[in-house]
Amino acid sequence: MSFEHSLRRLNAFEGLCLTAQDLMDEQLYHRQTQYRHALYLHGFGVVQGLQVELEQRKKKYNAVIKSGYGITRQGQGCHLRGDVMVPLEVPKQDGEYLLWLFHVEKGDPDTQRPVFDTADLRESRTIEDVAPRLLPADDEHPNAVALTRINVRLGRMVQMQLPVPRAGRQIRAAESYLKPRVQEFVRVNRKIITNLFRTDTLKEQSIGLVLFVGALTSSEFVLLEEGTSDRVLYRAAGTLAGYAHDFYNPLPPTTDRVAQFTEFVRRVHAEVPGPDQSDEIWLKWFLQFERLLQPLQRVNEELERTVEAMR
């Protein structure tokens, strides 16, 4: 019995008449072994470099891709030896797109040789190369590496600062993006509580306040460590949203902005994913959590302006 993932290699013996297919099968075996090793030991995604900067010149867009290396979902290596500038055509349909770096193969025209007993010429070598392509974000491409997300709306392209998979450190792929948002949420909420303590609003400390302060403090210690996994950051944000809901919900409507923010927190808290949900679902929810930062900052600014009048 053989399975789909079983590998097949050449079984050479004396007297075997080798054919071109035999040599190709032998190469395929070693390539598949290497692919499997890379995929299961390091994962798929960007290994090093391959950062993208979207440039706009008049009505034309270019993507500047830095040199680097990545691994596809099939385990193939994609090596970009130098920085390249790629012209991008604006898609006709609005939506979210991904810029991919594909693994491509083509014959080397400089290695043409005659086919025995014919007048035909064929390439005797294959070049493994890469090619960037902009495609809809919902499409899956196992022979490519995702580089960056781009949002297209009304003929304009905007690069989205969202994480893409990274090989070798997949669980920390989004750390540089997620951690600053969670830290900002903690920082602004601590300032709001400090301002409210200077008023009559928090004369009596509710259990919600005590738990929220404890959650903010605990989160600060979690975020101190380098290399915090995506899963921890997602769950920390979900926990903070829950404690924020319990704190702001019974809070007296000190200002209109506080009342409005309470409604925002209630919605975000109601949609916190379960612990068994995938990272993709958590990332979609985190976009809602991130939107709390702007109204939260406005609440803090308003409290700082009016705190003396509320003493």
C-alpha positions as CSV (number, residue, x, y, z in Angstrom):
1,M,0.0,0.0,0.0
2,S,1.2,3.5,-0.8
3,F,-0.1,6.9,0.3
4,E,-0.4,10.2,-1.4
5,H,2.5,11.6,0.5
6,S,4.8,8.5,-0.3
7,L,7.9,9.3,-2.3
8,R,9.2,7.2,-5.2
9,R,12.8,7.0,-6.1
10,L,14.8,5.3,-8.9
11,N,15.8,1.7,-8.1
12,A,18.9,1.2,-10.2
13,F,20.3,-2.2,-11.1
14,E,22.9,-3.6,-13.4
15,G,21.6,-3.8,-17.0
16,L,18.9,-1.1,-16.5
17,C,18.5,1.0,-19.6
18,L,18.1,4.5,-18.4
19,T,15.7,6.9,-20.1
20,A,15.1,10.6,-19.8
21,Q,12.0,9.9,-17.6
22,D,14.2,7.9,-15.2
23,L,16.6,10.8,-14.8
24,M,13.6,13.2,-14.3
25,D,12.1,10.8,-11.7
26,E,15.4,10.8,-9.8
27,Q,15.5,14.5,-9.8
28,L,11.9,14.7,-8.7
29,Y,12.5,12.5,-5.7
30,H,15.4,14.6,-4.4
31,R,13.4,17.8,-5.0
32,Q,10.3,16.5,-3.2
33,T,12.5,15.4,-0.3
34,Q,14.0,18.9,-0.1
35,Y,10.5,20.5,-0.3
36,R,9.1,18.3,2.4
37,H,12.1,19.1,4.7
38,A,11.7,22.8,4.2
39,L,8.0,22.8,4.6
40,Y,7.7,20.7,7.8
41,L,10.8,22.1,9.5
42,H,10.5,25.8,8.6
43,G,6.9,26.2,7.4
44,F,5.9,28.4,4.5
45,G,6.1,32.2,3.9
46,V,8.8,34.8,4.0
47,V,12.1,33.7,5.4
48,Q,14.2,36.8,4.9
49,G,13.7,40.2,3.2
50,L,11.0,40.5,0.5
51,Q,9.6,43.7,2.0
52,V,7.3,45.6,-0.3
53,E,6.9,49.4,-0.7
54,L,4.1,50.6,-2.8
55,E,4.9,53.8,-4.8
56,Q,2.6,56.0,-6.7
57,R,3.8,58.2,-9.6
58,K,0.9,60.2,-11.0
59,K,-1.7,57.6,-11.8
60,K,0.7,54.7,-12.0
61,Y,1.7,52.3,-9.2
62,N,4.9,50.4,-8.7
63,A,5.8,47.8,-6.1
64,V,9.4,47.9,-4.9
65,I,10.3,44.4,-3.7
66,K,13.4,44.0,-1.6
67,S,15.7,41.0,-2.2
68,G,15.1,38.0,-0.1
69,Y,14.0,34.4,0.2
70,G,10.7,32.6,0.9
71,I,9.1,29.2,0.9
72,T,5.9,28.3,-0.9
73,R,3.1,26.1,0.6
74,Q,4.6,23.3,-1.5
75,G,8.0,23.7,0.1
76,Q,9.6,25.3,-3.0
77,G,12.2,28.0,-2.5
78,C,11.7,31.5,-4.0
79,H,14.9,33.5,-4.1
80,L,14.9,37.1,-5.3
81,R,18.5,38.0,-5.8
82,G,18.1,41.8,-6.0
83,D,15.6,44.6,-5.4
84,V,13.1,44.9,-8.2
85,M,10.5,47.5,-9.2
86,V,7.3,45.9,-10.5
87,P,4.7,48.0,-12.4
88,L,1.2,47.2,-11.1
89,E,-2.0,47.5,-13.1
90,V,-4.9,48.7,-11.0
91,P,-7.5,45.9,-11.0
92,K,-10.9,46.9,-12.4
93,Q,-12.8,45.4,-9.5
94,D,-12.5,46.9,-6.0
95,G,-11.4,44.6,-3.1
96,E,-8.5,43.2,-1.3
97,Y,-5.5,41.8,-3.3
98,L,-2.3,40.0,-2.5
99,L,1.0,40.5,-4.2
100,W,2.6,37.0,-4.6
101,L,6.0,35.8,-5.6
102,F,5.6,32.7,-7.7
103,H,8.0,29.9,-8.3
104,V,8.4,29.5,-12.0
105,E,10.4,27.2,-14.3
106,K,11.4,27.7,-17.9
107,G,13.8,26.3,-20.4
108,D,17.3,27.9,-20.8
109,P,17.5,28.9,-24.5
110,D,21.3,29.0,-24.2
111,T,21.5,25.3,-23.6
112,Q,19.8,24.0,-26.7
113,R,21.0,20.7,-28.0
114,P,19.9,18.5,-30.9
115,V,17.5,15.7,-30.3
116,F,19.1,12.4,-31.4
117,D,18.3,11.4,-35.0
118,T,16.2,14.4,-35.6
119,A,16.6,18.1,-36.7
120,D,14.9,19.3,-33.5
121,L,16.6,21.4,-30.8
122,R,15.5,21.4,-27.2
123,E,16.8,23.1,-24.0
124,S,19.0,20.8,-21.9
125,R,18.7,22.9,-18.7
126,T,15.7,24.3,-16.8
127,I,15.9,27.7,-15.0
128,E,14.1,28.0,-11.7
129,D,13.0,31.7,-11.3
130,V,10.4,33.8,-9.6
131,A,7.7,36.1,-10.9
132,P,5.5,38.6,-8.9
133,R,1.8,38.7,-9.6
134,L,-1.1,40.7,-8.0
135,L,-4.2,38.5,-7.5
136,P,-7.4,38.5,-5.4
137,A,-6.8,37.8,-1.7
138,D,-9.3,35.0,-1.6
139,D,-7.3,32.9,-4.1
140,E,-4.8,30.3,-2.8
141,H,-1.6,29.7,-4.6
142,P,0.5,26.8,-3.3
143,N,3.4,27.6,-5.6
144,A,3.8,31.2,-4.4
145,V,4.8,33.3,-1.4
146,A,2.5,36.0,-0.2
147,L,4.3,39.3,0.1
148,T,1.8,42.1,1.0
149,R,-1.9,43.0,1.0
150,I,-3.2,45.8,-1.2
151,N,-6.6,47.3,-1.0
152,V,-8.1,48.6,-4.3
153,R,-10.9,51.1,-4.2
154,L,-12.2,53.6,-6.8
155,G,-9.1,53.2,-8.9
156,R,-6.7,53.7,-6.0
157,M,-4.3,51.2,-4.4
158,V,-3.4,51.3,-0.7
159,Q,-0.9,49.0,0.9
160,M,-2.4,47.4,4.0
161,Q,0.0,46.9,7.0
162,L,-1.3,43.5,7.8
163,P,0.9,40.4,8.4
164,V,1.7,37.7,5.9
165,P,3.0,34.2,6.8
166,R,6.6,33.9,7.7
167,A,8.5,30.7,7.5
168,G,10.4,29.5,10.5
169,R,8.4,31.8,12.9
170,Q,4.8,31.5,11.8
171,I,3.4,31.9,15.3
172,R,5.1,35.3,15.6
173,A,4.3,36.5,12.0
174,A,2.1,39.3,13.2
175,E,4.0,40.4,16.3
176,S,5.4,43.6,14.9
177,Y,1.9,44.6,13.7
178,L,-0.3,43.4,16.6
179,K,1.9,44.3,19.7
180,P,2.0,48.1,19.2
181,R,-1.9,48.2,18.9
182,V,-2.4,46.2,22.1
183,Q,0.3,48.3,23.9
184,E,-1.5,51.5,22.8
185,F,-4.8,50.1,24.0
186,V,-3.3,49.5,27.5
187,R,-1.5,52.9,27.6
188,V,-4.6,55.0,26.7
189,N,-6.9,53.1,29.1
190,R,-4.5,53.6,32.0
191,K,-4.5,57.3,31.2
192,I,-8.3,57.4,31.1
193,I,-8.5,55.6,34.5
194,T,-6.0,58.0,36.0
195,N,-8.0,61.0,34.8
196,L,-11.3,59.5,36.1
197,F,-9.7,59.0,39.5
198,R,-9.3,62.7,39.7
199,T,-13.0,63.2,39.5
200,D,-16.1,62.1,41.5
201,T,-16.8,59.4,38.9
202,L,-14.7,56.7,40.5
203,K,-15.2,57.5,44.1
204,E,-16.5,54.0,44.7
205,Q,-14.3,51.4,43.0
206,S,-16.4,48.8,41.2
207,I,-15.2,45.2,40.8
208,G,-15.1,45.9,37.1
209,L,-12.5,48.7,37.6
210,V,-10.4,46.5,39.9
211,L,-10.4,43.6,37.3
212,F,-9.7,46.0,34.4
213,V,-6.7,47.6,36.1
214,G,-5.4,44.1,36.9
215,A,-5.9,43.0,33.3
216,L,-4.0,46.1,32.0
217,T,-1.1,45.5,34.4
218,S,-0.9,41.8,33.5
219,S,-1.0,42.6,29.8
220,E,1.9,45.0,30.2
221,F,4.1,42.2,31.6
222,V,3.0,39.8,28.8
223,L,3.9,42.4,26.2
224,L,7.4,43.0,27.7
225,E,8.7,39.7,26.4
226,E,10.2,39.6,22.9
227,G,8.8,37.1,20.4
228,T,5.2,37.1,21.9
229,S,3.2,34.6,19.7
230,D,0.3,35.8,17.6
231,R,-2.0,33.6,19.6
232,V,-1.0,35.2,22.9
233,L,-1.5,38.7,21.4
234,Y,-4.9,37.8,20.0
235,R,-6.1,36.3,23.3
236,A,-4.7,39.2,25.3
237,A,-6.6,41.6,23.1
238,G,-9.8,39.5,23.5
239,T,-9.4,39.4,27.3
240,L,-8.8,43.2,27.5
241,A,-11.9,43.8,25.4
242,G,-13.9,41.8,27.9
243,Y,-12.6,43.6,30.9
244,A,-13.0,47.0,29.1
245,H,-16.7,46.1,28.5
246,D,-17.2,45.2,32.2
247,F,-15.6,48.5,33.2
248,Y,-17.1,51.0,30.7
249,N,-20.6,49.5,30.6
250,P,-21.7,50.5,34.1
251,L,-19.7,53.7,34.0
252,P,-21.8,56.9,34.4
253,P,-22.1,58.7,31.1
254,T,-19.5,61.3,32.0
255,T,-19.3,62.6,28.5
256,D,-21.0,61.8,25.2
257,R,-17.8,60.2,23.9
258,V,-17.6,57.8,26.9
259,A,-21.2,56.7,26.2
260,Q,-20.4,56.3,22.5
261,F,-17.2,54.3,23.3
262,T,-19.1,52.1,25.6
263,E,-21.3,51.0,22.7
264,F,-18.2,50.4,20.5
265,V,-16.7,48.1,23.2
266,R,-20.0,46.3,23.7
267,R,-20.0,45.4,19.9
268,V,-16.4,44.3,19.9
269,H,-16.8,42.2,23.0
270,A,-19.8,40.5,21.6
271,E,-17.8,39.2,18.6
272,V,-14.6,38.0,20.4
273,P,-13.8,34.6,18.8
274,G,-13.6,31.4,20.8
275,P,-10.2,29.9,21.9
276,D,-10.6,27.2,19.3
277,Q,-11.0,29.6,16.4
278,S,-8.3,29.9,13.8
279,D,-5.8,32.7,13.6
280,E,-7.5,34.0,10.4
281,I,-10.7,34.5,12.3
282,W,-8.9,36.2,15.2
283,L,-7.1,38.5,12.7
284,K,-10.4,39.6,11.2
285,W,-11.7,40.3,14.7
286,F,-8.5,42.2,15.6
287,L,-9.3,44.7,12.9
288,Q,-12.4,45.7,15.0
289,F,-10.3,45.8,18.2
290,E,-7.8,48.2,16.4
291,R,-10.7,50.5,15.5
292,L,-11.3,51.1,19.3
293,L,-8.0,53.0,19.5
294,Q,-9.1,56.2,17.8
295,P,-12.3,56.8,19.8
296,L,-10.5,55.7,22.9
297,Q,-7.8,58.4,22.3
298,R,-10.6,61.0,21.8
299,V,-12.2,60.0,25.1
300,N,-8.8,60.5,26.8
301,E,-8.3,63.9,25.2
302,E,-11.8,65.1,26.2
303,L,-11.3,63.9,29.8
304,E,-8.0,65.8,30.0
305,R,-9.8,69.0,28.9
306,T,-12.7,68.7,31.2
307,V,-11.3,66.8,34.2
308,E,-11.0,70.0,36.3
309,A,-14.6,70.9,35.7
310,M,-15.8,67.5,36.9
311,R,-14.0,67.6,40.3
